[in-house]
Structures are given as C-alpha cells and as structure tokens.
Amino acid sequence: MTPQQPTSLLTFIIIWFGQVVSTIGTYMTDFAIALWVWQLTSSASALTLVAFFSQILRIPTTVFAGIIVDRFNRKNLMILGDSIAAISTIALLALYLTHNLQIWHLYFTGAINGCFRQIQDLAYETSLTQIIPKQHYARATSMGSVVHYGPVILAPAFAGSLYPLIGLAGILLIDIFSFIVAIITLFLIAIPQPPQTKTENQALANLFTDITFGFRYLLTNRSLRNFLLAISLFWFAHDFAESVGDPMILARSNSNPTVLASISAAAGISGVMGAIILSIWGGPKRRIYGMLLGFIGAGASKTAFGLGRNLSVWIPAQFCSSLNFPLMDSCETAIWLAKVPPHLQGRVFAAKSLMSQLLSSFAILITGLLADKVLEPAVILKGGIFGSGKGTGISFLYVMGAVCMLLVGLFGFIFPSLRNIEKILPDSDEVILQQK
C-alpha cells in the first residue's frame, strides 16, 4: 500500500483551535477547583492528590493505549476523550448544585478523565505525521504549546474575575461549552490513518507482542533509551517541584488568588511568546541541543522561583522558566517523530509515556506527604535562604526539584549517545524489530 501523503496545515489548525478553546475551559475549572480545595483543607497533600489521581489510571491505560491508537480511528478516539471529559464535568456540576460535591469526587473524575485523556493525547500526537509535512514538525509542535500556554494566560484571569460572580457552577458550565466546541471541530475534519502492512496486521493479532513491542523497541536502541531516560528524569524533577507549586504560592501569599492568577498569566504570556518565536524560527538544527538547553533554562529559573517570596521574584522567574518549555517540547517531539516510523508510533509513544508517568506519579504522591508531614513542620520557624513561616518547607522541596531539572540538562551534554541522537542510525536489533 502506498503511504498517504500529509495533508495541508488547515486540518491541524482546525484541531488546534478546538483544543485551545477546550483547554481554556479546563484550566478555568482547574484554577477554581484548586482554590476550592485549598480553602476547604489548607493542605498541600489534598492538592497533590488531585494531580495524583488524575495520573493513576493513565498508567495501566498506557499499556494498551498504543495498541488502541494503532488499531482504531484516531479522530474518533480524540472525540471520545473530549466527550468523557464533558460528561465528568457535568457530573461535578450536578454534585455541586445539589451540595453533595466532596474532594473524593474530584479524585474519581480525575482518574476517569486521565484514563481517556491518555488515549486522546496519544491519538493526537501520533496523528501529526499524517496531518503535516515533516519540515513543519517543529512549528506544529510549537503551535501545540499555545494549546497549553494560551489558556494559562486567559483561564486564571477569567476564572479569578468570574468566580466571585458565577461561582464554581458557572465555571463548570463554561468548561462544558468549551468541550462542545472541541468536539464540533473534530467532526469537521478528516485525519488520515497510517497504512499498515500485512505483516503488521498479523503482528497486531498477538496481544502480548503488542503490549511489549514499544518497550522492546526502546530497549533495543541505546540512543532512544538514553533519550527517554533523560526526559523521564527531567519530568520527575519537574513534577516533584510543580506538584507543590500552587500550595507554596498560596501559603506564602495568605491564599491570595490574585497572586496565583498573576503568576499563571506570566507563565502563559511567556509560553505563547516562546511558541510564536519558535513557530517563526523553526527551532535549532540540532534539536537535542534545544531540548537540553531548555532543561537548563527551566531548572535555573525555577530555582530562583522557589527561593522567591513575593511577586517581584515570582513573576520574572516564572516568565523566564516558561519561555523554555515550547523550545524543549517541540525539539523533543520532533526527534520522536523523526526517529520512530508512523505505523509504530502508537505503541512506542505509549511505552515511553508509561515510563514517564510511573516516575511522575511517584513524584506527585511523595511530595505532598513530605511537605505536610515532614519538611513544613520541621522548618516552619527557621530562617535561612528559604525564609521562615508558612510555606518554607514547601519552598525547600520546590528548589530541590528545580536544581535536579538543571542537572539533567547539564549532564545530558556529557553522553555522546544522547548528544548525537539525531546523527545515530538505528541499531541492527531495532531494524530487525521494525521488520517483524
């Protein structure tokens, strides 16, 4: 079968628009719920557990997500993900309106959404090679960063101003409407499916082979193995810090939502600027250098952020940090898309996602407990570079994670198999595995 040629960028732009609208609604809900939980509990653990449960079902789902994405229509899978998220939001709204909403409901709906979100994200990521030409990979992924950073600007401002007027119920209604927009845009476009050879179709019949294929593919290639290790370590350190980011700000600002919204807006503005610059520029020729430099820049900026105690430090540090993420994300994605054949991407990307999620979930789980039960009580009255008073122990944890992010980027330049990943040809074992 002759491979289908990538379509124009119009299809991608339509999908992109729908996801921007949907993400604005979701981030508004996340912002409002974070305030609601903190006001109810004043507990870092409660907030980190919301994030943890959103990951808990993603992990087992990832085992089968690659098979699902490679076998079923990717457009329909994306529609399914948005539909499940809309239904969950409707359920939260009903519980809130009947005065029955409890924190465990957030854990439960977060887990369900995470399960289907994993499939949706993988379907979107693996569709890029079928939608856009190869030379536009970096630009498309940088535009994808706007799906995250654009809403980060708008959502906190909208939620912060509207929450006192329309409450959590009104925010949830806006979120439901945003999902409808995303679903409509997906119905309007066609996403080509990657061609599968007869041999590949036969391989799909073996469930065990399918489940383990992505792991075997990564383990047989030393450069991809080291690439995945560096990425996983960075995101472990990142999630270790970020899972207590909001509690740190709320603790040190006397639960001021305006402070939290201002920092989110700074992150969003910087992220959009970085994405626009990268869309125009196209990114560095050596993608791996761009990714590692992004690691270093983000880690250094977040270290300064964790040591800060007010907006005069937090806003510029957050701005500098977020400027790095479109660069590192687009460079990383471009390398994955270039190194893994389209018909294998579902299972391979699922395998790498599973490894990263296991580390991320562990980081999120332990950080809240360390903050509330160990470090916050231990150093709350002590001085030093982390200050004193409420939030001091959380700040220490945040800085430790940020320093590790910085170190991953610095050490990444030392290893030739990682530094030269774009020049390295596939290992012989990997070539054999592709042919099976």
Secondary structure, 3 states (H helix, E strand, C coil): CCCCCCCCHHHHHHHHHHHHHHHHHHHHHHHHHHHHHHHHHCCHHHHHHHHHHHHHCHHHHHHHHHHHHHHCCHHHHHHHHHHHHHHHHHHHHHHHHCCCCCHHHHHHHHHHHHHHHHHHHHHHHHHHHHHCCHHHHHHHHHHHHHHHHHHHHHHHHHHHHHHHHHHHHHHHHHHHHHHHHHHHHHHHCCCCCCCCCHHHHHHHCCHHHHHHHHHHHHHCCHHHHHHHHHHHHHHHHHHHHHCCHHHHHHHHCCCCHHHHHHHHHHHHHHHHHHHHHHHHHCCCCCHHHHHHHHHHHHHHHHHHHHHCCCHHHHHHHHHHHHCCHHHHHHHHHHHHHHHCCHHHHHHHHHHHHHHHHHHHHHHHHHHHHHHHHHHHHHHCCCCCCCCCCCCHHHHHHHHHHHHHHHHHHHHHCCCHHHHCCCCCCCCHHHHHHHHC
